[in-house]
Amino acid sequence: MPYLFTHFKEKITPDGEQVYFGISRDGLNWEQVNSGNPILTSTMGQNGCRDIEIVRLHTGGFVILTTDLCIAYHFDENYNVDWKKMNSQGSKCLCMWKTDDLVNFSEQQLIYFGRDDFGCLWAPEVFFDEENEEYLIHWGSTVKEDNFTHMSIYCCITKDFETFSEPKLYFTKENEILDSHIVKVDDTYHLFYKNSSNPPMNMHAVSKNLYGPFEHDKAFEEYMAEEIPNPGAYEAPTTYTLPDGRWCLLLDFFGCAKEDMGYVPFVSSKPGDAELKKCDGMLSFPYGFKHGRVIEITDEEYERLKQ
């Protein structure tokens, strides 16, 4: 059961904030694709790609969505960046490519959802609603109404990635939230997201309905608070099932020296079991992987990417 990891790189230069691929046979030991060079490079918008998402279409082929942003272009001479400014002025669109074979790609498009009041559109993810045969796109945004000071999760619907419904609020809290990840296991929808404060850490919630309401998982919060040093230094959740049937949650750890940053695995006995425990040293990467998505691919797709 091979896997594809779409991601960007841990670098402070613009070439790091582009689309990269990693592949794995076991979901644990990853190898670079294209000699570690970008698969896709943005030439539109802000000329950067962060928070890389890929979805396999039920009609065939794939869509890649990314945040249209390059933080490297916004550093000052001391490698600082004004994140407040980025929240209100960064990324008004999403970048999109389409591909049938993961090797040949369509021209880049910038997707605008028709909301001039968004300060940013960050960390897009796509959930396929099988019942309605439509795709829920969800992401984090600030809005002009509150002076771009509160990030929440917004969403829209598409059936074909050509036309999109008007964006609406999907999930919000009193504190800012970001980096939403939705996965369905049996009849339960699992929502993972990042709390920016009170407390700053990743959260888990469940619902029997795709649109909620979601019930907060207190046990997951307690584990993160009590067992994980500096839990606020993790973000960008993605989940997948390992070949042996265990459930793997990856969280992007940034609370250390840059050369040590990267994804950390949290593993449970089976999909839907949220008693996820941190497993240090379980994964290997050829370089620093940043915010991305893991999907299963076929043996044929794996060999094609490897070549």
C-alpha positions in Angstrom: 0.0 0.0 0.0 2.1 2.9 -1.2 1.6 6.5 -0.1 2.1 10.0 -1.6 2.9 13.0 0.6 2.3 16.4 -1.0 4.1 19.1 1.0 6.4 22.1 0.9 10.0 22.2 2.4 11.5 23.5 5.5 13.6 26.3 4.0 13.7 30.1 4.2 14.1 30.7 0.5 11.2 30.9 -2.1 12.1 27.5 -3.7 11.1 25.8 -0.4 7.5 27.2 -0.6 6.5 25.2 -3.7 4.9 21.8 -4.3 7.0 18.8 -3.4 6.2 15.0 -3.5 7.4 12.3 -1.1 6.6 8.6 -1.6 6.6 5.7 0.8 5.9 1.9 0.7 5.0 1.7 4.4 3.9 5.2 5.3 6.8 5.5 7.7 10.0 5.7 5.6 9.8 8.4 3.0 11.9 9.1 -0.1 12.1 12.2 -2.2 10.7 12.5 -5.7 12.3 14.5 -8.6 15.6 14.5 -6.8 14.1 16.6 -4.1 13.3 19.4 -6.5 9.8 21.1 -6.7 7.2 19.2 -8.7 5.3 22.5 -9.3 6.4 26.1 -9.0 4.0 28.9 -8.6 4.3 31.7 -11.2 1.0 33.5 -10.2 -0.3 35.5 -7.3 2.4 35.7 -4.6 4.6 33.1 -6.4 4.6 30.6 -3.5 2.8 27.5 -2.4 2.2 26.5 1.3 -0.1 24.0 2.9 -0.2 21.6 0.0 -3.4 19.6 -0.4 -4.1 16.8 -2.9 -7.4 14.9 -3.5 -8.2 12.0 -5.7 -11.3 12.7 -7.7 -14.1 10.0 -7.8 -14.3 10.6 -11.5 -10.5 10.0 -12.0 -7.4 12.2 -11.7 -6.3 14.5 -8.9 -6.6 18.1 -7.9 -3.8 20.0 -6.0 -4.8 23.0 -3.9 -2.4 25.3 -2.0 -2.2 28.5 -0.1 -1.1 31.3 -2.4 1.7 32.7 -0.2 5.5 32.9 0.0 6.6 34.0 3.4 10.3 34.2 2.2 9.3 37.3 0.2 8.1 39.0 3.4 11.1 38.5 5.7 13.0 41.5 6.9 16.7 41.6 7.2 16.5 39.7 10.6 14.3 36.9 9.2 11.2 38.2 10.9 7.8 38.4 9.4 4.7 40.4 10.3 2.1 37.7 10.7 -0.6 40.2 11.6 -0.1 41.8 8.2 -0.1 38.4 6.6 -3.5 37.6 8.3 -5.1 40.7 6.7 -3.2 41.0 3.4 -1.8 37.5 2.6 -3.4 35.1 0.1 -6.7 36.2 -1.3 -6.9 33.1 -3.6 -6.0 29.4 -3.7 -3.6 27.9 -6.2 -4.9 24.9 -8.2 -3.5 22.3 -10.6 -5.1 19.2 -12.1 -3.4 16.0 -13.2 -4.5 12.6 -14.5 -1.2 10.8 -13.8 0.7 12.8 -11.1 3.4 13.5 -13.7 1.7 15.8 -16.2 -0.1 18.9 -14.9 -2.6 21.5 -16.1 -1.7 25.2 -16.1 -1.8 26.8 -12.7 -5.0 28.6 -11.8 -5.8 31.1 -9.0 -9.2 30.3 -7.4 -11.2 33.3 -6.1 -14.3 32.5 -4.1 -15.9 35.9 -4.5 -15.4 37.2 -0.9 -13.6 40.5 -0.9 -13.7 40.6 2.9 -11.3 37.7 3.5 -7.9 38.7 4.8 -6.4 35.4 3.8 -7.2 31.9 2.7 -4.9 29.5 4.4 -4.4 25.7 4.6 -7.1 24.4 2.2 -8.2 20.8 2.6 -10.8 18.8 0.6 -13.3 16.3 1.9 -15.3 14.2 -0.6 -18.9 13.8 0.5 -19.8 10.4 -1.0 -23.5 10.7 -0.3 -23.9 13.9 -2.3 -21.0 13.3 -4.7 -19.5 16.7 -4.0 -16.3 18.1 -2.4 -16.2 20.2 0.7 -13.3 22.6 0.5 -12.4 24.1 4.0 -9.7 26.5 5.0 -8.8 29.2 7.6 -9.7 32.8 7.0 -9.8 36.1 8.8 -12.5 38.6 7.8 -12.8 42.4 7.6 -15.8 42.5 10.0 -13.6 41.9 13.1 -10.6 43.8 11.6 -8.9 40.5 10.6 -8.2 39.6 14.2 -10.0 36.2 14.5 -9.3 33.2 12.2 -12.1 30.6 11.8 -12.7 27.7 9.4 -14.7 28.6 6.3 -15.9 26.3 3.5 -17.5 26.0 0.1 -18.8 23.2 -2.1 -17.9 22.1 -5.6 -18.7 19.1 -7.8 -16.1 19.7 -10.5 -13.5 22.2 -9.3 -14.9 24.5 -11.9 -17.7 26.3 -10.1 -17.9 26.8 -6.3 -20.6 27.7 -3.9 -20.5 30.9 -1.9 -18.1 30.5 1.1 -19.7 30.2 4.5 -18.5 29.7 8.1 -17.8 26.0 8.9 -16.4 26.0 12.4 -15.4 28.7 14.9 -14.6 29.2 18.6 -13.9 32.1 20.9 -10.2 31.8 20.2 -8.6 31.6 16.7 -8.5 28.2 15.1 -6.7 27.0 11.9 -5.4 24.0 10.0 -8.6 21.9 9.8 -8.5 18.2 8.8 -11.6 16.1 8.3 -11.8 12.4 8.0 -14.7 10.0 8.2 -14.4 6.6 9.9 -17.5 4.4 9.7 -20.4 6.8 10.5 -18.3 9.4 12.5 -16.7 12.5 11.2 -13.4 13.4 12.9 -12.3 17.0 12.9 -8.7 17.8 13.9 -7.6 21.5 14.1 -5.2 23.8 15.8 -6.2 26.1 18.7 -4.1 29.2 18.6 -4.7 29.9 22.4 -6.6 28.9 25.5 -4.9 26.5 25.3 -2.6 26.6 22.2 -2.5 23.0 20.9 -4.2 20.6 18.4 -7.7 19.5 19.2 -10.0 16.7 18.1 -13.8 16.7 17.8 -16.4 14.3 16.4 -19.8 14.5 14.9 -22.3 12.2 13.1 -22.9 15.0 10.6 -20.4 16.5 8.3 -21.5 20.0 9.2 -21.6 19.4 13.0 -22.2 20.2 15.7 -18.9 18.7 16.8 -18.3 17.2 20.2 -15.0 18.2 21.8 -12.7 15.3 22.7 -11.5 16.1 26.2 -9.3 13.0 26.5 -7.3 14.0 23.4 -6.8 17.5 24.9 -5.7 16.1 28.2 -3.1 13.8 26.6 -1.7 16.7 24.5 -1.5 19.0 27.6 -0.1 16.4 30.0 2.2 14.2 27.9 3.5 16.4 25.1 6.1 19.1 25.9 5.2 22.4 24.2 2.0 21.2 22.6 1.4 24.6 20.9 4.4 23.9 18.7 2.5 21.4 16.5 0.2 22.1 13.7 -1.0 20.9 10.2 -2.7 17.5 11.0 -3.1 14.8 8.5 -4.2 11.2 9.0 -3.9 7.9 7.2 -4.1 4.2 7.8 -0.8 2.3 8.0 -0.5 -1.1 6.2 -0.9 -3.0 9.5 -4.2 -1.3 10.2 -3.0 1.3 12.7 -4.2 4.9 12.5 -1.5 7.5 12.1 -1.9 11.2 12.8 1.0 13.4 11.6 1.6 16.8 13.2 4.1 19.3 11.9 6.5 20.2 14.8 8.1 23.7 14.5 9.2 24.4 18.1 12.9 23.7 17.7 15.9 24.6 15.6 14.9 24.7 11.9 17.1 21.7 10.9 15.1 19.6 13.4 11.6 20.6 12.4 9.3 18.2 10.6 6.4 15.8 11.0 5.9 13.7 14.2 3.7 10.6 14.2 0.9 9.9 16.8 -0.4 6.4 16.4 -3.4 4.4 17.6 -4.6 0.8 17.2 -7.2 1.4 14.4 -8.8 4.2 12.4 -11.2 6.2 14.5 -9.4 5.4 17.8 -8.4 8.8 19.0 -6.1 7.4 21.8 -3.2 8.5 19.6 0.2 8.3 21.3 3.4 10.1 20.1 5.9 7.7 18.6 9.3 9.4 18.3 11.8 8.0 15.9 9.2 6.1 13.9 9.3 8.1 10.7 12.2 9.0 8.5 12.3 11.8 5.9 15.1 12.9 3.5 14.6 16.5 4.5 12.2 18.8 6.4 8.6 18.1 5.3 6.2 21.0 5.9 2.4 21.2 6.0 1.0 18.7 3.5 -1.3 15.8 3.0 -0.8 12.0 2.8 -3.0 9.9 0.5 -2.8 6.2 -0.6 -1.7 5.5 -4.2 -1.5 2.4 -6.4 1.7 0.4 -7.1 1.6 1.7 -10.6 1.4 5.3 -9.5 4.3 4.7 -7.0 6.6 3.3 -9.7 5.7 6.1 -12.0 6.6 8.7 -9.4 9.8 6.9 -8.4 11.0 7.0 -12.0 
